[in-house]
Amino acid sequence: MHRAVIHVPEEARVDRALRNVRNLLDDFEGEVEVVLVLNGDAVEAVAPSSPHAGTVGEMIARGVRVTACARSLRNHGLGNGPLIEGVVTVPGGVTEVVRLEADGFAYLRP
């Protein structure tokens, strides 16, 4: 089983990151665990009104763990708002990346 954490701190990189996730899922055909960690302004991608909402929901349905930094959510006015169903809030995005790398996940940053 392969394991990858994809770190996205910028909204401008969300499309590329989602394509990377889709490619990993397709290429490894069920033999990959993927965690998408969003922080900075990339957390805007997990708002239900985001243009990325459909793709993020599709990735969650395919087993991707999508996480959003609680600090970044607060800083971008999304701290109390609804998020796409299935998104997990973590205290800190970079902290989550470090934890996952320590657990053996390969680090990718599109």
trRosetta pair geometry for C-beta under 8 A, 3 or more apart (Angstrom, degrees):
i j d omega theta_ij theta_ji phi_ij phi_ji
1 31 5.7 -144 -116 -171 54 67
1 32 7.0 160 -170 -94 69 26
1 33 6.3 38 165 -13 114 101
2 24 7.9 -133 102 -167 130 105
2 28 5.7 -107 38 -127 128 150
2 31 6.1 64 13 129 90 83
2 32 4.4 -22 72 -108 100 82
2 33 7.2 -171 94 25 50 66
2 106 7.3 -24 -177 7 93 125
3 32 7.2 168 -83 -161 30 63
3 33 4.6 -9 -112 62 79 102
3 34 7.9 -178 -155 -75 47 37
3 100 7.9 -152 151 -178 115 98
3 103 7.7 -87 135 114 154 94
3 104 6.0 68 62 109 138 89
3 105 4.5 -95 131 -108 104 70
3 106 6.6 143 89 8 61 77
4 24 6.1 -107 41 -139 149 156
4 32 6.5 -4 9 -173 105 111
4 33 7.4 164 26 85 59 56
4 34 5.3 -10 68 -112 94 74
4 35 7.4 -168 98 31 50 67
4 105 6.0 122 -132 -171 12 91
4 106 4.8 -32 -107 64 74 95
4 107 7.9 165 -157 -80 68 11
4 108 5.6 12 -173 -1 113 120
5 34 7.8 151 -94 -161 30 53
5 35 4.8 -19 -112 70 76 102
5 36 7.9 165 -161 -87 56 20
5 37 6.0 17 -178 -7 102 117
5 96 7.9 -179 -153 131 138 88
5 97 5.9 156 137 -130 143 69
5 100 4.3 104 -63 116 146 147
5 101 6.8 -91 32 -58 140 70
5 105 4.3 71 -19 135 99 139
5 106 7.2 180 24 78 68 43
5 107 5.8 -20 67 -107 98 57
5 108 7.0 172 85 28 47 75
6 17 5.4 139 154 -157 129 101
6 20 6.0 151 -121 99 144 129
6 21 6.2 -107 12 -70 159 92
6 34 6.7 9 -4 -169 109 100
6 35 7.3 180 25 88 68 50
6 36 5.1 -19 66 -112 104 67
6 37 7.0 174 83 24 48 72
6 108 4.8 -29 -104 78 72 104
6 109 7.3 147 -161 -91 59 37
6 110 6.8 21 -164 -18 109 98
7 37 5.0 -17 -109 69 64 109
7 39 7.8 -19 -165 20 85 102
7 93 7.4 117 -145 162 92 106
7 97 5.1 26 -91 -103 126 134
7 107 6.7 -2 -6 -161 118 90
7 108 7.2 166 17 81 74 49
7 109 4.9 -31 66 -95 96 92
8 13 5.3 -161 -144 96 94 109
8 14 5.9 92 175 -93 147 61
8 17 4.5 -37 -79 -63 132 164
8 36 6.8 -1 7 -173 118 90
8 37 6.9 162 26 84 69 54
8 38 5.2 -21 73 -106 101 69
8 39 7.7 152 86 28 54 58
8 42 4.4 171 127 -161 95 162
8 45 7.8 -7 113 17 141 149
8 109 7.5 164 -79 -143 46 70
8 110 6.8 0 -95 39 93 102
9 13 7.7 36 53 42 52 133
9 38 7.8 153 -91 -161 32 46
9 39 5.1 -20 -113 75 76 85
9 40 3.9 71 -179 8 76 133
9 41 7.9 63 158 34 57 61
9 42 5.8 -165 -178 -1 11 125
9 93 7.1 143 -95 118 84 150
10 13 4.8 76 75 7 93 105
10 14 7.9 -133 102 -32 54 75
10 40 5.8 -24 -72 103 47 142
10 41 6.3 23 -139 58 46 95
10 42 5.7 41 63 -54 12 101
11 14 5.6 -24 -160 -16 47 118
11 40 7.8 -130 -27 113 71 96
11 41 4.6 -62 -22 118 107 99
11 42 5.1 -175 -72 -93 50 49
11 44 5.5 -3 -99 47 127 117
11 45 6.5 169 -128 -44 80 96
13 16 5.3 -59 -163 47 65 113
13 17 5.6 69 139 -29 85 105
13 42 6.8 -39 60 -96 90 123
13 109 8.0 1 166 175 157 72
13 110 5.1 155 -177 91 109 99
14 17 5.6 -57 -145 37 31 113
14 18 6.3 30 158 -19 67 105
14 38 7.6 29 -105 -116 101 118
14 42 5.6 158 -71 -144 100 92
14 45 4.6 174 -135 -81 150 145
14 52 5.5 -63 144 -85 135 157
15 18 5.9 -58 -150 36 29 108
15 19 6.6 28 152 -17 64 105
15 52 7.4 -134 -77 -98 63 111
16 19 5.7 -55 -151 36 33 112
16 20 6.4 37 149 -22 65 104
16 110 4.1 174 117 159 111 137
17 20 5.4 -52 -151 34 34 115
17 21 6.5 36 151 -20 65 102
17 36 6.6 109 155 -140 121 112
17 42 8.0 43 14 -152 155 136
17 110 4.5 -154 -76 20 67 140
18 21 5.5 -46 -147 33 35 114
18 22 6.4 38 152 -19 64 102
18 52 6.7 -165 -49 -151 150 112
18 55 5.0 44 -171 143 149 134
18 56 7.2 -86 -106 -73 124 61
18 59 6.6 -117 -140 -51 87 138
19 22 5.7 -52 -148 36 33 112
19 23 6.3 34 153 -20 65 106
19 110 8.0 116 57 -127 90 153
20 23 5.7 -56 -149 37 30 111
20 24 6.4 32 154 -20 65 104
20 108 6.5 -174 163 141 146 141
20 110 5.3 -146 -22 -75 144 124
21 24 5.8 -54 -150 34 31 111
21 25 6.4 27 155 -16 65 107
21 34 5.6 130 -139 159 89 155
21 36 6.1 -23 -84 -72 139 121
21 59 5.4 16 130 -128 144 130
21 64 5.8 25 -169 -105 130 153
22 25 5.9 -59 -150 39 30 110
22 26 6.2 24 156 -15 66 111
22 59 7.4 -95 -68 -92 73 97
23 26 5.8 -58 -142 42 29 108
23 27 5.8 21 163 -14 68 114
24 27 6.1 -61 -136 42 23 104
24 28 5.9 -5 174 7 63 117
24 32 5.3 -137 160 129 99 163
24 34 5.7 120 100 -79 142 134
25 28 6.8 -69 -133 50 17 91
25 29 8.0 85 163 -76 49 26
25 32 6.6 -133 -96 66 45 122
25 34 6.8 -75 -63 -2 88 143
25 59 7.8 -161 -33 -133 149 76
25 62 5.6 23 -147 151 156 139
25 63 7.8 145 -121 55 119 100
25 64 7.3 -75 -68 -57 127 107
26 29 7.2 10 179 -66 29 66
27 32 8.0 45 77 -20 80 145
28 31 4.5 -122 170 66 95 83
28 32 3.7 79 88 -25 156 116
33 63 7.8 -91 -126 140 60 112
33 65 7.9 15 177 3 87 109
33 105 7.8 -95 93 -108 101 101
34 59 7.9 -84 96 -174 129 108
34 63 7.7 99 41 105 89 84
34 64 4.8 -33 87 -120 106 91
34 65 7.3 -180 98 29 54 71
35 64 7.3 158 -101 -171 26 73
35 65 4.5 -21 -113 71 78 106
35 66 7.9 174 -161 -81 54 25
35 67 6.5 10 -178 0 99 114
35 96 7.8 -137 148 156 135 114
35 100 5.8 -135 61 -118 147 152
35 105 6.6 -38 30 -135 117 158
36 59 6.9 29 -10 139 145 148
36 64 5.8 34 -8 165 108 121
36 65 7.1 180 25 88 67 52
36 66 4.8 -11 63 -114 111 68
36 67 6.8 172 86 26 57 67
37 67 5.2 -13 -111 69 64 108
37 69 7.6 62 179 -48 85 90
37 90 7.5 -38 -133 35 96 144
37 93 5.2 133 166 -159 104 87
37 96 5.2 176 -123 96 131 124
37 97 5.4 -155 73 -67 167 87
37 100 7.5 -150 -44 7 135 147
38 42 4.3 -137 -156 115 92 106
38 43 5.0 140 130 -85 111 56
38 45 6.1 -133 -131 49 154 114
38 46 6.4 170 63 -25 155 117
38 66 7.3 15 -5 -175 114 85
38 67 6.8 179 25 91 74 54
38 68 5.0 -21 71 -107 106 69
38 69 6.7 -129 100 1 58 84
38 72 7.5 -135 129 85 76 150
38 93 6.6 -99 95 -116 28 132
39 42 6.4 36 57 51 28 107
39 43 6.4 14 -130 -47 24 102
39 68 7.5 144 -81 -162 52 51
39 69 3.7 47 -109 -8 91 142
39 71 7.6 20 -147 67 106 95
39 72 4.6 169 -159 -31 64 149
39 92 7.6 23 -106 -178 139 53
39 93 2.8 -121 -56 15 128 164
39 94 6.7 -54 12 -34 169 71
40 43 7.1 168 75 -8 35 89
40 69 7.7 59 -8 38 42 141
40 72 5.6 -59 -22 -126 13 134
40 93 7.6 -85 -8 45 67 161
41 44 5.8 -7 175 -6 70 115
41 72 7.5 -138 -60 -169 25 114
41 76 6.3 135 -119 -95 61 136
42 45 5.8 -21 176 2 64 117
42 72 7.7 -2 53 160 71 154
43 46 6.0 -49 -171 26 60 108
43 68 4.7 97 -132 -157 98 109
43 69 6.2 -101 -72 47 128 81
43 72 4.4 153 -18 118 141 116
43 73 5.2 -131 166 -77 151 65
43 76 5.8 165 73 36 115 146
43 78 6.2 -166 130 54 114 146
44 47 5.8 -30 -167 1 54 116
44 50 6.1 145 144 -102 69 117
44 76 6.0 -116 -66 164 88 150
44 78 7.1 -176 -100 -42 55 146
45 50 5.1 124 -149 -175 33 157
45 52 4.2 -18 -153 62 93 146
45 53 7.9 -176 176 -64 58 51
45 56 6.1 144 149 -63 97 137
46 50 6.7 57 18 -3 10 151
46 52 8.0 -41 -61 88 37 114
46 53 7.9 101 -148 -104 26 71
46 56 6.2 -171 -104 -177 63 164
46 66 6.8 162 -102 145 118 124
46 68 4.9 -98 22 -66 159 141
46 78 7.7 113 77 162 92 153
46 83 4.9 1 143 -156 106 102
46 84 5.1 -114 -164 15 68 103
46 87 4.7 94 -160 -114 130 160
47 50 4.6 121 62 -37 79 98
47 53 7.3 -74 92 -77 50 108
47 78 5.9 -111 -79 -122 105 130
47 81 6.7 6 -124 114 97 135
47 82 7.8 93 -149 87 62 67
47 83 6.8 -74 -97 -119 37 56
47 84 7.4 58 97 -34 6 84
48 53 5.6 64 -157 -123 37 143
48 82 5.7 2 -14 104 124 110
48 83 7.2 157 -39 -173 80 17
48 84 5.8 149 -85 -80 63 63
49 53 7.0 139 56 -42 5 140
50 53 4.7 136 65 -46 83 85
50 56 7.3 38 83 2 132 137
50 84 7.6 -64 35 -48 118 117
52 55 5.4 -66 -167 51 67 107
52 56 5.3 68 136 -28 92 106
53 56 5.8 -58 -142 39 27 110
53 57 6.2 28 159 -19 64 109
53 84 5.5 178 -143 -91 83 122
54 57 5.8 -58 -150 37 27 111
54 58 6.4 30 151 -21 63 106
55 58 5.4 -49 -147 33 35 115
55 59 6.5 36 153 -20 65 102
56 59 5.8 -53 -151 34 32 111
56 60 6.5 34 150 -19 65 104
56 66 6.0 81 -167 -122 97 166
56 84 5.3 103 105 71 126 173
56 87 7.4 5 159 -74 127 108
57 60 5.6 -52 -148 35 34 112
57 61 6.3 36 152 -20 65 105
57 84 5.7 -130 -69 -173 85 125
57 85 7.1 46 -118 55 100 84
57 86 7.2 117 -127 37 62 130
58 61 5.6 -55 -150 37 31 113
58 62 6.4 24 152 -14 64 108
59 62 5.6 -60 -149 41 33 108
59 64 4.1 -32 161 40 93 140
59 66 6.4 96 99 -58 117 119
60 63 7.9 123 -180 -8 29 8
60 64 6.0 -82 -84 65 35 82
60 66 5.6 -66 -77 4 96 120
60 84 7.2 -178 -15 129 148 116
60 85 7.5 171 110 98 161 67
60 86 3.9 101 -173 116 147 149
60 87 7.3 -84 -85 -61 139 57
61 86 7.9 -128 -53 -48 55 174
65 88 6.4 -15 -175 15 91 133
66 84 7.6 -10 94 78 148 121
66 86 6.7 67 42 118 109 92
66 87 5.1 -58 100 -114 107 72
66 88 6.8 146 83 21 52 78
67 87 7.2 137 -111 -171 22 72
67 88 4.8 -37 -103 77 76 94
67 89 7.2 126 -160 -118 72 12
67 90 4.8 23 -177 -11 124 117
67 93 7.3 156 116 -116 105 73
67 96 5.8 -150 117 179 154 167
68 72 7.0 -119 175 72 81 111
68 73 5.7 77 139 -60 117 114
68 83 6.6 -150 22 -134 150 146
68 87 5.6 21 -6 172 115 120
68 88 7.4 162 20 82 70 44
68 89 5.6 -37 70 -107 87 63
68 90 7.2 160 71 23 34 77
68 93 7.6 -40 -173 -82 31 104
69 72 4.0 67 82 14 112 110
69 73 6.6 -176 92 -14 57 82
69 89 7.9 39 162 -158 6 69
69 90 6.3 -41 -102 72 47 86
69 91 7.7 -10 -152 117 66 26
69 92 5.9 17 -140 -153 102 30
69 93 3.4 -59 -67 -37 121 98
69 94 7.8 31 -102 -5 135 62
69 96 7.6 -141 -87 8 81 125
70 73 5.5 -51 -146 33 33 116
70 74 6.5 34 155 -17 65 103
70 79 7.1 66 -171 -126 71 90
70 89 5.0 74 -76 175 91 109
70 90 6.6 -138 -16 86 91 33
70 91 5.4 -37 28 -127 125 32
70 92 7.4 -56 39 -58 87 40
71 74 5.9 -57 -155 36 30 109
71 75 6.2 26 151 -17 66 111
71 91 7.4 47 -27 168 93 54
71 92 6.1 23 1 -104 124 70
71 93 7.7 -109 46 -2 101 88
72 75 5.5 -55 -142 41 34 112
72 76 6.1 14 163 -3 68 113
72 93 6.3 16 -8 -20 131 128
73 76 6.3 -73 -146 49 24 96
73 78 4.4 -93 -161 85 77 96
73 79 4.8 123 122 -84 94 57
73 83 7.9 -48 -124 -77 135 123
73 89 6.8 -42 -9 -128 155 113
74 77 7.9 44 -178 -65 29 19
74 78 7.6 -94 -59 60 20 60
74 79 3.7 43 -93 -70 64 132
77 81 7.5 44 136 -13 69 127
78 81 4.9 -75 -151 42 60 117
78 83 7.4 81 167 -81 115 90
83 87 4.4 -96 142 60 127 134
83 89 7.4 167 -7 -58 162 99
84 87 5.0 90 65 -25 82 117
90 93 6.7 117 78 -84 115 44
90 95 7.2 -160 147 76 115 100
90 96 4.5 43 137 -66 163 133
91 95 6.4 -19 83 60 95 146
92 95 3.6 73 80 9 113 115
92 96 6.5 -177 91 -14 59 81
93 96 5.7 -56 -153 32 31 112
93 97 6.6 32 151 -20 65 102
94 97 5.4 -47 -149 32 39 115
94 98 6.5 39 153 -18 67 102
95 98 5.8 -54 -151 36 32 110
95 99 6.4 34 151 -20 65 107
96 99 5.6 -53 -147 36 32 113
96 100 6.3 28 156 -17 66 108
97 100 5.9 -60 -148 39 28 108
97 101 6.3 28 155 -19 65 107
97 107 6.8 65 -172 -121 103 110
98 101 5.8 -54 -146 36 30 111
98 102 6.4 31 154 -19 63 107
99 102 5.8 -60 -154 36 29 112
99 103 6.5 21 150 -13 64 110
100 103 5.5 -60 -148 41 35 109
100 105 4.1 -21 158 30 96 141
100 107 8.0 128 98 -85 105 80
101 104 7.8 128 -177 -5 30 8
101 105 5.8 -83 -85 63 38 85
101 107 5.5 -1 -94 -56 112 112
